[in-house]
Amino acid sequence: MGRLDALGLISPVESTVPFQGDVRQWVDQLVSLVRDYGMNGFVYWPDADHLRRLTLFALEVVPGVRAALGG
């Protein structure tokens, strides 16, 4: 188990770079870290436009991860 400090960009477009991309990509990556590596905590550090991206993380990414994990 562990915690990931994720510096990245939540954007409206997909990306091939980890922690750079749309909400669906973030959800998929975080779910994979929980299932495959036992991660149990995440700290998100937006690289820019802090309030908007923190809001996206809190209102879209976190609920998406919880739903995917059955919580």
N, CA, C and O atoms as a Tripos MOL2 file, in Angstrom:
@<TRIPOS>MOLECULE
protein
  284   283    71     0     0
PROTEIN
NO_CHARGES

@<TRIPOS>ATOM
      1 N           0.8360   -1.1730    0.0000 N.3       1 MET1
      2 CA          0.0000    0.0000    0.0000 C.3       1 MET1
      3 C           0.8780    1.2320    0.0000 C.2       1 MET1
      4 O           2.0140    1.2150    0.4730 O.2       1 MET1
      5 N           0.3310    2.2860   -0.5350 N.am      2 GLY2
      6 CA          1.1060    3.5030   -0.5700 C.3       2 GLY2
      7 C           0.2960    4.6720   -1.0750 C.2       2 GLY2
      8 O          -0.8810    4.5490   -1.4140 O.2       2 GLY2
      9 N           0.9590    5.8020   -1.1130 N.am      3 ARG3
     10 CA          0.3300    7.0340   -1.5640 C.3       3 ARG3
     11 C           1.0990    7.5660   -2.7570 C.2       3 ARG3
     12 O           2.3270    7.4930   -2.8000 O.2       3 ARG3
     13 N           0.3690    8.1000   -3.7260 N.am      4 LEU4
     14 CA          0.9760    8.7000   -4.9070 C.3       4 LEU4
     15 C           0.7340   10.1940   -4.8800 C.2       4 LEU4
     16 O          -0.4030   10.6390   -4.7270 O.2       4 LEU4
     17 N           1.7960   10.9720   -5.0270 N.am      5 ASP5
     18 CA          1.6720   12.4080   -5.2400 C.3       5 ASP5
     19 C           1.6880   12.6170   -6.7440 C.2       5 ASP5
     20 O           2.7210   12.4430   -7.3900 O.2       5 ASP5
     21 N           0.5450   12.9880   -7.3010 N.am      6 ALA6
     22 CA          0.3940   13.0730   -8.7520 C.3       6 ALA6
     23 C           0.3990   14.5170   -9.2200 C.2       6 ALA6
     24 O          -0.5620   15.2540   -8.9970 O.2       6 ALA6
     25 N           1.4770   14.9170   -9.8660 N.am      7 LEU7
     26 CA          1.5450   16.2100  -10.5240 C.3       7 LEU7
     27 C           1.0900   15.9870  -11.9480 C.2       7 LEU7
     28 O           1.6490   15.1410  -12.6460 O.2       7 LEU7
     29 N           0.0940   16.7190  -12.3930 N.am      8 GLY8
     30 CA         -0.3690   16.4710  -13.7380 C.3       8 GLY8
     31 C          -1.3910   17.4640  -14.2150 C.2       8 GLY8
     32 O          -1.6570   18.4880  -13.5850 O.2       8 GLY8
     33 N          -1.9540   17.1240  -15.3490 N.am      9 LEU9
     34 CA         -2.8700   17.9980  -16.0670 C.3       9 LEU9
     35 C          -4.1430   17.2370  -16.3920 C.2       9 LEU9
     36 O          -4.1070   16.2330  -17.1040 O.2       9 LEU9
     37 N          -5.2580   17.7070  -15.8770 N.am     10 ILE10
     38 CA         -6.5490   17.1730  -16.2820 C.3      10 ILE10
     39 C          -7.0520   18.0990  -17.3750 C.2      10 ILE10
     40 O          -7.3050   19.2790  -17.1340 O.2      10 ILE10
     41 N          -7.1940   17.5610  -18.5700 N.am     11 SER11
     42 CA         -7.5650   18.3800  -19.7190 C.3      11 SER11
     43 C          -8.7500   17.7640  -20.4470 C.2      11 SER11
     44 O          -9.1410   16.6350  -20.1490 O.2      11 SER11
     45 N          -9.3200   18.4890  -21.3930 N.am     12 PRO12
     46 CA        -10.4480   17.9320  -22.1440 C.3      12 PRO12
     47 C         -10.0340   16.9500  -23.2400 C.2      12 PRO12
     48 O         -10.8960   16.3550  -23.8880 O.2      12 PRO12
     49 N          -8.7410   16.7710  -23.4560 N.am     13 VAL13
     50 CA         -8.2840   15.8990  -24.5400 C.3      13 VAL13
     51 C          -7.4650   14.7350  -24.0010 C.2      13 VAL13
     52 O          -6.8270   14.8460  -22.9540 O.2      13 VAL13
     53 N          -7.4860   13.6170  -24.7210 N.am     14 GLU14
     54 CA         -6.6950   12.4460  -24.3500 C.3      14 GLU14
     55 C          -5.2140   12.7200  -24.5620 C.2      14 GLU14
     56 O          -4.8340   13.6110  -25.3220 O.2      14 GLU14
     57 N          -4.3890   11.9430  -23.8800 N.am     15 SER15
     58 CA         -2.9450   12.0690  -24.0050 C.3      15 SER15
     59 C          -2.3110   10.6970  -23.8390 C.2      15 SER15
     60 O          -2.9030    9.7990  -23.2390 O.2      15 SER15
     61 N          -1.1170   10.5410  -24.3670 N.am     16 THR16
     62 CA         -0.3730    9.2970  -24.1800 C.3      16 THR16
     63 C           0.5780    9.3970  -22.9880 C.2      16 THR16
     64 O           1.2260    8.4150  -22.6270 O.2      16 THR16
     65 N           0.6620   10.5700  -22.3830 N.am     17 VAL17
     66 CA          1.5510   10.8040  -21.2470 C.3      17 VAL17
     67 C           0.7940   10.5040  -19.9460 C.2      17 VAL17
     68 O          -0.3290   10.9780  -19.7720 O.2      17 VAL17
     69 N           1.3840    9.7310  -19.0360 N.am     18 PRO18
     70 CA          0.7080    9.4540  -17.7630 C.3      18 PRO18
     71 C           0.3710   10.7440  -17.0060 C.2      18 PRO18
     72 O           1.1700   11.6800  -16.9510 O.2      18 PRO18
     73 N          -0.8180   10.7670  -16.4330 N.am     19 PHE19
     74 CA         -1.3180   11.8930  -15.6490 C.3      19 PHE19
     75 C          -1.3550   13.1940  -16.4390 C.2      19 PHE19
     76 O          -1.1500   14.2800  -15.8960 O.2      19 PHE19
     77 N          -1.6170   13.0590  -17.7110 N.am     20 GLN20
     78 CA         -1.8680   14.1760  -18.6110 C.3      20 GLN20
     79 C          -3.0050   13.7230  -19.5140 C.2      20 GLN20
     80 O          -2.7800   12.9110  -20.4120 O.2      20 GLN20
     81 N          -4.1970   14.2110  -19.3080 N.am     21 GLY21
     82 CA         -5.2850   13.7820  -20.1700 C.3      21 GLY21
     83 C          -6.6400   14.0460  -19.5600 C.2      21 GLY21
     84 O          -6.7730   14.7690  -18.5730 O.2      21 GLY21
     85 N          -7.6440   13.4450  -20.1700 N.am     22 ASP22
     86 CA         -9.0160   13.7140  -19.7540 C.3      22 ASP22
     87 C          -9.3950   12.9360  -18.4910 C.2      22 ASP22
     88 O          -8.6370   12.0980  -18.0030 O.2      22 ASP22
     89 N         -10.5830   13.2360  -17.9820 N.am     23 VAL23
     90 CA        -11.0550   12.6340  -16.7340 C.3      23 VAL23
     91 C         -11.0620   11.1150  -16.8290 C.2      23 VAL23
     92 O         -10.6420   10.4390  -15.8890 O.2      23 VAL23
     93 N         -11.5290   10.5670  -17.9430 N.am     24 ARG24
     94 CA        -11.5750    9.1100  -18.1010 C.3      24 ARG24
     95 C         -10.1880    8.5000  -17.9580 C.2      24 ARG24
     96 O         -10.0310    7.4670  -17.3080 O.2      24 ARG24
     97 N          -9.1860    9.1230  -18.5530 N.am     25 GLN25
     98 CA         -7.8160    8.6110  -18.4410 C.3      25 GLN25
     99 C          -7.3310    8.6450  -16.9930 C.2      25 GLN25
    100 O          -6.7050    7.6950  -16.5240 O.2      25 GLN25
    101 N          -7.6150    9.7200  -16.2990 N.am     26 TRP26
    102 CA         -7.2310    9.8120  -14.8940 C.3      26 TRP26
    103 C          -7.8930    8.7120  -14.0850 C.2      26 TRP26
    104 O          -7.2380    8.0460  -13.2820 O.2      26 TRP26
    105 N          -9.1850    8.5190  -14.2910 N.am     27 VAL27
    106 CA         -9.9020    7.4630  -13.5650 C.3      27 VAL27
    107 C          -9.2660    6.1140  -13.8600 C.2      27 VAL27
    108 O          -8.9790    5.3510  -12.9380 O.2      27 VAL27
    109 N          -9.0430    5.8110  -15.1270 N.am     28 ASP28
    110 CA         -8.4580    4.5220  -15.5090 C.3      28 ASP28
    111 C          -7.0780    4.3210  -14.8820 C.2      28 ASP28
    112 O          -6.7760    3.2350  -14.3860 O.2      28 ASP28
    113 N          -6.2440    5.3570  -14.9000 N.am     29 GLN29
    114 CA         -4.8940    5.2360  -14.3510 C.3      29 GLN29
    115 C          -4.9150    5.0360  -12.8370 C.2      29 GLN29
    116 O          -4.1740    4.2050  -12.3110 O.2      29 GLN29
    117 N          -5.7530    5.7860  -12.1400 N.am     30 LEU30
    118 CA         -5.8130    5.6480  -10.6840 C.3      30 LEU30
    119 C          -6.4110    4.3080  -10.2740 C.2      30 LEU30
    120 O          -5.9440    3.6890   -9.3180 O.2      30 LEU30
    121 N          -7.4330    3.8570  -10.9810 N.am     31 VAL31
    122 CA         -8.0230    2.5400  -10.6910 C.3      31 VAL31
    123 C          -6.9730    1.4530  -10.8980 C.2      31 VAL31
    124 O          -6.8710    0.5240  -10.0960 O.2      31 VAL31
    125 N          -6.2020    1.5640  -11.9590 N.am     32 SER32
    126 CA         -5.1410    0.5900  -12.2150 C.3      32 SER32
    127 C          -4.1120    0.5810  -11.0820 C.2      32 SER32
    128 O          -3.6610   -0.4870  -10.6710 O.2      32 SER32
    129 N          -3.7430    1.7420  -10.5820 N.am     33 LEU33
    130 CA         -2.7750    1.8020   -9.4810 C.3      33 LEU33
    131 C          -3.3200    1.1540   -8.2120 C.2      33 LEU33
    132 O          -2.5730    0.5170   -7.4700 O.2      33 LEU33
    133 N          -4.6100    1.3110   -7.9620 N.am     34 VAL34
    134 CA         -5.2210    0.6710   -6.7910 C.3      34 VAL34
    135 C          -5.2480   -0.8370   -6.9710 C.2      34 VAL34
    136 O          -4.8200   -1.5780   -6.0860 O.2      34 VAL34
    137 N          -5.7470   -1.2910   -8.1070 N.am     35 ARG35
    138 CA         -5.9140   -2.7330   -8.3390 C.3      35 ARG35
    139 C          -4.5900   -3.4640   -8.5280 C.2      35 ARG35
    140 O          -4.3900   -4.5500   -7.9850 O.2      35 ARG35
    141 N          -3.6990   -2.8700   -9.2910 N.am     36 ASP36
    142 CA         -2.4660   -3.5630   -9.6620 C.3      36 ASP36
    143 C          -1.3280   -3.3990   -8.6510 C.2      36 ASP36
    144 O          -0.4710   -4.2760   -8.5330 O.2      36 ASP36
    145 N          -1.3170   -2.2810   -7.9240 N.am     37 TYR37
    146 CA         -0.1790   -1.9930   -7.0510 C.3      37 TYR37
    147 C          -0.5620   -1.7140   -5.6000 C.2      37 TYR37
    148 O           0.3080   -1.4410   -4.7740 O.2      37 TYR37
    149 N          -1.8460   -1.7800   -5.2850 N.am     38 GLY38
    150 CA         -2.2820   -1.5890   -3.9120 C.3      38 GLY38
    151 C          -2.2050   -0.1640   -3.3920 C.2      38 GLY38
    152 O          -2.2270    0.0580   -2.1810 O.2      38 GLY38
    153 N          -2.1170    0.8040   -4.2980 N.am     39 MET39
    154 CA         -2.0970    2.1970   -3.8510 C.3      39 MET39
    155 C          -3.4050    2.4960   -3.1360 C.2      39 MET39
    156 O          -4.4640    2.0170   -3.5430 O.2      39 MET39
    157 N          -3.3330    3.2820   -2.0790 N.am     40 ASN40
    158 CA         -4.5570    3.5740   -1.3340 C.3      40 ASN40
    159 C          -4.7330    5.0480   -1.0080 C.2      40 ASN40
    160 O          -5.6030    5.4070   -0.2150 O.2      40 ASN40
    161 N          -3.9290    5.8920   -1.6020 N.am     41 GLY41
    162 CA         -4.0650    7.3270   -1.3870 C.3      41 GLY41
    163 C          -3.4340    8.1060   -2.5160 C.2      41 GLY41
    164 O          -2.4200    7.7000   -3.0840 O.2      41 GLY41
    165 N          -4.0430    9.2220   -2.8310 N.am     42 PHE42
    166 CA         -3.5500   10.0520   -3.9280 C.3      42 PHE42
    167 C          -3.6120   11.5150   -3.5170 C.2      42 PHE42
    168 O          -4.6060   11.9670   -2.9490 O.2      42 PHE42
    169 N          -2.5510   12.2470   -3.8050 N.am     43 VAL43
    170 CA         -2.5240   13.6880   -3.6080 C.3      43 VAL43
    171 C          -2.3480   14.2950   -4.9940 C.2      43 VAL43
    172 O          -1.3700   14.0100   -5.6860 O.2      43 VAL43
    173 N          -3.2900   15.1240   -5.3880 N.am     44 TYR44
    174 CA         -3.2370   15.7250   -6.7250 C.3      44 TYR44
    175 C          -2.6470   17.1220   -6.6440 C.2      44 TYR44
    176 O          -3.0980   17.9550   -5.8580 O.2      44 TYR44
    177 N          -1.6450   17.3660   -7.4580 N.am     45 TRP45
    178 CA         -0.9900   18.6670   -7.5640 C.3      45 TRP45
    179 C          -1.1810   19.1680   -8.9890 C.2      45 TRP45
    180 O          -0.4160   18.7860   -9.8740 O.2      45 TRP45
    181 N          -2.1840   20.0170   -9.2380 N.am     46 PRO46
    182 CA         -2.3730   20.5270  -10.5940 C.3      46 PRO46
    183 C          -1.2050   21.4160  -10.9990 C.2      46 PRO46
    184 O          -0.6590   22.1630  -10.1870 O.2      46 PRO46
    185 N          -0.8340   21.3210  -12.2690 N.am     47 ASP47
    186 CA          0.3160   22.0830  -12.7380 C.3      47 ASP47
    187 C          -0.0310   23.5100  -13.1280 C.2      47 ASP47
    188 O           0.8650   24.3410  -13.2780 O.2      47 ASP47
    189 N          -1.2990   23.8080  -13.2940 N.am     48 ALA48
    190 CA         -1.7500   25.1550  -13.6640 C.3      48 ALA48
    191 C          -3.2570   25.2210  -13.4700 C.2      48 ALA48
    192 O          -3.8970   24.1920  -13.2500 O.2      48 ALA48
    193 N          -3.8220   26.3980  -13.5460 N.am     49 ASP49
    194 CA         -5.2750   26.5810  -13.4380 C.3      49 ASP49
    195 C          -5.8080   25.7940  -12.2390 C.2      49 ASP49
    196 O          -6.7360   24.9950  -12.3610 O.2      49 ASP49
    197 N          -5.2050   26.0370  -11.1010 N.am     50 HIS50
    198 CA         -5.3730   25.2090   -9.9090 C.3      50 HIS50
    199 C          -6.8140   24.9860   -9.4660 C.2      50 HIS50
    200 O          -7.2170   23.8420   -9.2570 O.2      50 HIS50
    201 N          -7.5860   26.0290   -9.3210 N.am     51 LEU51
    202 CA         -8.9440   25.8710   -8.8040 C.3      51 LEU51
    203 C          -9.8040   25.0180   -9.7330 C.2      51 LEU51
    204 O         -10.5240   24.1330   -9.2710 O.2      51 LEU51
    205 N          -9.7350   25.2760  -11.0250 N.am     52 ARG52
    206 CA        -10.5470   24.5090  -11.9770 C.3      52 ARG52
    207 C         -10.1430   23.0420  -11.9850 C.2      52 ARG52
    208 O         -11.0030   22.1620  -12.0010 O.2      52 ARG52
    209 N          -8.8590   22.7760  -11.9740 N.am     53 ARG53
    210 CA         -8.4000   21.3780  -12.0430 C.3      53 ARG53
    211 C          -8.6160   20.6360  -10.7280 C.2      53 ARG53
    212 O          -8.9150   19.4420  -10.7400 O.2      53 ARG53
    213 N          -8.4720   21.3150   -9.6080 N.am     54 LEU54
    214 CA         -8.7980   20.6720   -8.3260 C.3      54 LEU54
    215 C         -10.2850   20.3410   -8.2510 C.2      54 LEU54
    216 O         -10.6750   19.3070   -7.7090 O.2      54 LEU54
    217 N         -11.1070   21.2280   -8.8010 N.am     55 THR55
    218 CA        -12.5460   20.9780   -8.8390 C.3      55 THR55
    219 C         -12.8540   19.7670   -9.7060 C.2      55 THR55
    220 O         -13.6650   18.9270   -9.3150 O.2      55 THR55
    221 N         -12.2250   19.6570  -10.8770 N.am     56 LEU56
    222 CA        -12.4050   18.4800  -11.7370 C.3      56 LEU56
    223 C         -11.9860   17.2070  -11.0110 C.2      56 LEU56
    224 O         -12.6790   16.1920  -11.0780 O.2      56 LEU56
    225 N         -10.8650   17.2620  -10.3260 N.am     57 PHE57
    226 CA        -10.3860   16.0860   -9.6030 C.3      57 PHE57
    227 C         -11.3920   15.6750   -8.5280 C.2      57 PHE57
    228 O         -11.7420   14.5010   -8.4100 O.2      57 PHE57
    229 N         -11.8530   16.6500   -7.7470 N.am     58 ALA58
    230 CA        -12.7580   16.3540   -6.6330 C.3      58 ALA58
    231 C         -14.1510   15.9280   -7.0870 C.2      58 ALA58
    232 O         -14.7550   15.0450   -6.4790 O.2      58 ALA58
    233 N         -14.6630   16.5430   -8.1410 N.am     59 LEU59
    234 CA        -16.0500   16.3010   -8.5370 C.3      59 LEU59
    235 C         -16.2310   15.2750   -9.6470 C.2      59 LEU59
    236 O         -17.3360   14.7710   -9.8490 O.2      59 LEU59
    237 N         -15.1520   14.9580  -10.3740 N.am     60 GLU60
    238 CA        -15.2800   14.0000  -11.4730 C.3      60 GLU60
    239 C         -14.3380   12.8040  -11.3470 C.2      60 GLU60
    240 O         -14.7700   11.6600  -11.4940 O.2      60 GLU60
    241 N         -13.0640   13.0550  -11.0770 N.am     61 VAL61
    242 CA        -12.1000   11.9490  -11.0160 C.3      61 VAL61
    243 C         -12.3490   11.0830   -9.7810 C.2      61 VAL61
    244 O         -12.4830    9.8650   -9.9020 O.2      61 VAL61
    245 N         -12.4100   11.6860   -8.6130 N.am     62 VAL62
    246 CA        -12.5820   10.9100   -7.3730 C.3      62 VAL62
    247 C         -13.8670   10.0790   -7.4010 C.2      62 VAL62
    248 O         -13.8120    8.8860   -7.1030 O.2      62 VAL62
    249 N         -15.0250   10.6610   -7.7490 N.am     63 PRO63
    250 CA        -16.2310    9.8260   -7.8180 C.3      63 PRO63
    251 C         -16.1280    8.7210   -8.8760 C.2      63 PRO63
    252 O         -16.6690    7.6310   -8.6890 O.2      63 PRO63
    253 N         -15.4420    8.9970   -9.9750 N.am     64 GLY64
    254 CA        -15.2580    7.9770  -11.0040 C.3      64 GLY64
    255 C         -14.4230    6.8090  -10.5170 C.2      64 GLY64
    256 O         -14.7250    5.6540  -10.8170 O.2      64 GLY64
    257 N         -13.3710    7.1090   -9.7650 N.am     65 VAL65
    258 CA        -12.5270    6.0520   -9.1950 C.3      65 VAL65
    259 C         -13.3270    5.2390   -8.1820 C.2      65 VAL65
    260 O         -13.2930    4.0090   -8.1960 O.2      65 VAL65
    261 N         -14.0370    5.9240   -7.3160 N.am     66 ARG66
    262 CA        -14.8430    5.2150   -6.3100 C.3      66 ARG66
    263 C         -15.8720    4.3060   -6.9670 C.2      66 ARG66
    264 O         -16.0480    3.1610   -6.5490 O.2      66 ARG66
    265 N         -16.5470    4.8070   -7.9840 N.am     67 ALA67
    266 CA        -17.5620    4.0030   -8.6780 C.3      67 ALA67
    267 C         -16.9310    2.7840   -9.3430 C.2      67 ALA67
    268 O         -17.4820    1.6850   -9.2840 O.2      67 ALA67
    269 N         -15.7750    2.9790   -9.9760 N.am     68 ALA68
    270 CA        -15.1040    1.8680  -10.6590 C.3      68 ALA68
    271 C         -14.6310    0.7980   -9.6780 C.2      68 ALA68
    272 O         -14.5420   -0.3790  -10.0260 O.2      68 ALA68
    273 N         -14.3310    1.2160   -8.4600 N.am     69 LEU69
    274 CA        -13.8520    0.2710   -7.4460 C.3      69 LEU69
    275 C         -14.9860   -0.2860   -6.5890 C.2      69 LEU69
    276 O         -14.7600   -1.0380   -5.6400 O.2      69 LEU69
    277 N         -16.1960    0.0970   -6.9420 N.am     70 GLY70
    278 CA        -17.3510   -0.4400   -6.2320 C.3      70 GLY70
    279 C         -17.6680    0.2590   -4.9270 C.2      70 GLY70
    280 O         -18.3350   -0.2990   -4.0560 O.2      70 GLY70
    281 N         -17.1810    1.4950   -4.7960 N.am     71 GLY71
    282 CA        -17.4220    2.2090   -3.5400 C.3      71 GLY71
    283 C         -18.3250    3.2970   -3.7340 C.2      71 GLY71
    284 O         -18.6440    4.0110   -2.7840 O.2      71 GLY71
@<TRIPOS>BOND
     1     1     2 1
     2     2     3 1
     3     3     4 2
     4     3     5 am
     5     5     6 1
     6     6     7 1
     7     7     8 2
     8     7     9 am
     9     9    10 1
    10    10    11 1
    11    11    12 2
    12    11    13 am
    13    13    14 1
    14    14    15 1
    15    15    16 2
    16    15    17 am
    17    17    18 1
    18    18    19 1
    19    19    20 2
    20    19    21 am
    21    21    22 1
    22    22    23 1
    23    23    24 2
    24    23    25 am
    25    25    26 1
    26    26    27 1
    27    27    28 2
    28    27    29 am
    29    29    30 1
    30    30    31 1
    31    31    32 2
    32    31    33 am
    33    33    34 1
    34    34    35 1
    35    35    36 2
    36    35    37 am
    37    37    38 1
    38    38    39 1
    39    39    40 2
    40    39    41 am
    41    41    42 1
    42    42    43 1
    43    43    44 2
    44    43    45 am
    45    45    46 1
    46    46    47 1
    47    47    48 2
    48    47    49 am
    49    49    50 1
    50    50    51 1
    51    51    52 2
    52    51    53 am
    53    53    54 1
    54    54    55 1
    55    55    56 2
    56    55    57 am
    57    57    58 1
    58    58    59 1
    59    59    60 2
    60    59    61 am
    61    61    62 1
    62    62    63 1
    63    63    64 2
    64    63    65 am
    65    65    66 1
    66    66    67 1
    67    67    68 2
    68    67    69 am
    69    69    70 1
    70    70    71 1
    71    71    72 2
    72    71    73 am
    73    73    74 1
    74    74    75 1
    75    75    76 2
    76    75    77 am
    77    77    78 1
    78    78    79 1
    79    79    80 2
    80    79    81 am
    81    81    82 1
    82    82    83 1
    83    83    84 2
    84    83    85 am
    85    85    86 1
    86    86    87 1
    87    87    88 2
    88    87    89 am
    89    89    90 1
    90    90    91 1
    91    91    92 2
    92    91    93 am
    93    93    94 1
    94    94    95 1
    95    95    96 2
    96    95    97 am
    97    97    98 1
    98    98    99 1
    99    99   100 2
   100    99   101 am
   101   101   102 1
   102   102   103 1
   103   103   104 2
   104   103   105 am
   105   105   106 1
   106   106   107 1
   107   107   108 2
   108   107   109 am
   109   109   110 1
   110   110   111 1
   111   111   112 2
   112   111   113 am
   113   113   114 1
   114   114   115 1
   115   115   116 2
   116   115   117 am
   117   117   118 1
   118   118   119 1
   119   119   120 2
   120   119   121 am
   121   121   122 1
   122   122   123 1
   123   123   124 2
   124   123   125 am
   125   125   126 1
   126   126   127 1
   127   127   128 2
   128   127   129 am
   129   129   130 1
   130   130   131 1
   131   131   132 2
   132   131   133 am
   133   133   134 1
   134   134   135 1
   135   135   136 2
   136   135   137 am
   137   137   138 1
   138   138   139 1
   139   139   140 2
   140   139   141 am
   141   141   142 1
   142   142   143 1
   143   143   144 2
   144   143   145 am
   145   145   146 1
   146   146   147 1
   147   147   148 2
   148   147   149 am
   149   149   150 1
   150   150   151 1
   151   151   152 2
   152   151   153 am
   153   153   154 1
   154   154   155 1
   155   155   156 2
   156   155   157 am
   157   157   158 1
   158   158   159 1
   159   159   160 2
   160   159   161 am
   161   161   162 1
   162   162   163 1
   163   163   164 2
   164   163   165 am
   165   165   166 1
   166   166   167 1
   167   167   168 2
   168   167   169 am
   169   169   170 1
   170   170   171 1
   171   171   172 2
   172   171   173 am
   173   173   174 1
   174   174   175 1
   175   175   176 2
   176   175   177 am
   177   177   178 1
   178   178   179 1
   179   179   180 2
   180   179   181 am
   181   181   182 1
   182   182   183 1
   183   183   184 2
   184   183   185 am
   185   185   186 1
   186   186   187 1
   187   187   188 2
   188   187   189 am
   189   189   190 1
   190   190   191 1
   191   191   192 2
   192   191   193 am
   193   193   194 1
   194   194   195 1
   195   195   196 2
   196   195   197 am
   197   197   198 1
   198   198   199 1
   199   199   200 2
   200   199   201 am
   201   201   202 1
   202   202   203 1
   203   203   204 2
   204   203   205 am
   205   205   206 1
   206   206   207 1
   207   207   208 2
   208   207   209 am
   209   209   210 1
   210   210   211 1
   211   211   212 2
   212   211   213 am
   213   213   214 1
   214   214   215 1
   215   215   216 2
   216   215   217 am
   217   217   218 1
   218   218   219 1
   219   219   220 2
   220   219   221 am
   221   221   222 1
   222   222   223 1
   223   223   224 2
   224   223   225 am
   225   225   226 1
   226   226   227 1
   227   227   228 2
   228   227   229 am
   229   229   230 1
   230   230   231 1
   231   231   232 2
   232   231   233 am
   233   233   234 1
   234   234   235 1
   235   235   236 2
   236   235   237 am
   237   237   238 1
   238   238   239 1
   239   239   240 2
   240   239   241 am
   241   241   242 1
   242   242   243 1
   243   243   244 2
   244   243   245 am
   245   245   246 1
   246   246   247 1
   247   247   248 2
   248   247   249 am
   249   249   250 1
   250   250   251 1
   251   251   252 2
   252   251   253 am
   253   253   254 1
   254   254   255 1
   255   255   256 2
   256   255   257 am
   257   257   258 1
   258   258   259 1
   259   259   260 2
   260   259   261 am
   261   261   262 1
   262   262   263 1
   263   263   264 2
   264   263   265 am
   265   265   266 1
   266   266   267 1
   267   267   268 2
   268   267   269 am
   269   269   270 1
   270   270   271 1
   271   271   272 2
   272   271   273 am
   273   273   274 1
   274   274   275 1
   275   275   276 2
   276   275   277 am
   277   277   278 1
   278   278   279 1
   279   279   280 2
   280   279   281 am
   281   281   282 1
   282   282   283 1
   283   283   284 2
@<TRIPOS>SUBSTRUCTURE
     1 MET1         2 RESIDUE 1 A MET
     2 GLY2         6 RESIDUE 1 A GLY
     3 ARG3        10 RESIDUE 1 A ARG
     4 LEU4        14 RESIDUE 1 A LEU
     5 ASP5        18 RESIDUE 1 A ASP
     6 ALA6        22 RESIDUE 1 A ALA
     7 LEU7        26 RESIDUE 1 A LEU
     8 GLY8        30 RESIDUE 1 A GLY
     9 LEU9        34 RESIDUE 1 A LEU
    10 ILE10       38 RESIDUE 1 A ILE
    11 SER11       42 RESIDUE 1 A SER
    12 PRO12       46 RESIDUE 1 A PRO
    13 VAL13       50 RESIDUE 1 A VAL
    14 GLU14       54 RESIDUE 1 A GLU
    15 SER15       58 RESIDUE 1 A SER
    16 THR16       62 RESIDUE 1 A THR
    17 VAL17       66 RESIDUE 1 A VAL
    18 PRO18       70 RESIDUE 1 A PRO
    19 PHE19       74 RESIDUE 1 A PHE
    20 GLN20       78 RESIDUE 1 A GLN
    21 GLY21       82 RESIDUE 1 A GLY
    22 ASP22       86 RESIDUE 1 A ASP
    23 VAL23       90 RESIDUE 1 A VAL
    24 ARG24       94 RESIDUE 1 A ARG
    25 GLN25       98 RESIDUE 1 A GLN
    26 TRP26      102 RESIDUE 1 A TRP
    27 VAL27      106 RESIDUE 1 A VAL
    28 ASP28      110 RESIDUE 1 A ASP
    29 GLN29      114 RESIDUE 1 A GLN
    30 LEU30      118 RESIDUE 1 A LEU
    31 VAL31      122 RESIDUE 1 A VAL
    32 SER32      126 RESIDUE 1 A SER
    33 LEU33      130 RESIDUE 1 A LEU
    34 VAL34      134 RESIDUE 1 A VAL
    35 ARG35      138 RESIDUE 1 A ARG
    36 ASP36      142 RESIDUE 1 A ASP
    37 TYR37      146 RESIDUE 1 A TYR
    38 GLY38      150 RESIDUE 1 A GLY
    39 MET39      154 RESIDUE 1 A MET
    40 ASN40      158 RESIDUE 1 A ASN
    41 GLY41      162 RESIDUE 1 A GLY
    42 PHE42      166 RESIDUE 1 A PHE
    43 VAL43      170 RESIDUE 1 A VAL
    44 TYR44      174 RESIDUE 1 A TYR
    45 TRP45      178 RESIDUE 1 A TRP
    46 PRO46      182 RESIDUE 1 A PRO
    47 ASP47      186 RESIDUE 1 A ASP
    48 ALA48      190 RESIDUE 1 A ALA
    49 ASP49      194 RESIDUE 1 A ASP
    50 HIS50      198 RESIDUE 1 A HIS
    51 LEU51      202 RESIDUE 1 A LEU
    52 ARG52      206 RESIDUE 1 A ARG
    53 ARG53      210 RESIDUE 1 A ARG
    54 LEU54      214 RESIDUE 1 A LEU
    55 THR55      218 RESIDUE 1 A THR
    56 LEU56      222 RESIDUE 1 A LEU
    57 PHE57      226 RESIDUE 1 A PHE
    58 ALA58      230 RESIDUE 1 A ALA
    59 LEU59      234 RESIDUE 1 A LEU
    60 GLU60      238 RESIDUE 1 A GLU
    61 VAL61      242 RESIDUE 1 A VAL
    62 VAL62      246 RESIDUE 1 A VAL
    63 PRO63      250 RESIDUE 1 A PRO
    64 GLY64      254 RESIDUE 1 A GLY
    65 VAL65      258 RESIDUE 1 A VAL
    66 ARG66      262 RESIDUE 1 A ARG
    67 ALA67      266 RESIDUE 1 A ALA
    68 ALA68      270 RESIDUE 1 A ALA
    69 LEU69      274 RESIDUE 1 A LEU
    70 GLY70      278 RESIDUE 1 A GLY
    71 GLY71      282 RESIDUE 1 A GLY
